[in-house]
Amino acid sequence: MSSEIKCRKGEPIERSLRKLKKKLDKEGTMKELRNRRHYEKPSEIKRRQAKRR
């Protein structure tokens, strides 16, 4: 499940990176990566989810 973008010939790298970042943001990949960076106890997860509601 990797994200993939198509680069056109002659397209600047910056534009391709911007497309990739938008796609990752839309999929929620970066957000999930940040959440999984540190272990979170199940009780903390429940507490955070209860706050959202």
BELTARA-V397391 format. One record per run of one state. SS is the DSSP state (h for helix, s for strand, l for the rest). FROM is the first residue (numbers start at 1). LEN is the number of residues. If there is no record, write none. Layout:
SS & FROM & LEN
SS & FROM & LEN
This chain:
l & 1 & 12
h & 13 & 15
l & 28 & 1
h & 29 & 7
l & 36 & 6
h & 42 & 11
l & 53 & 1
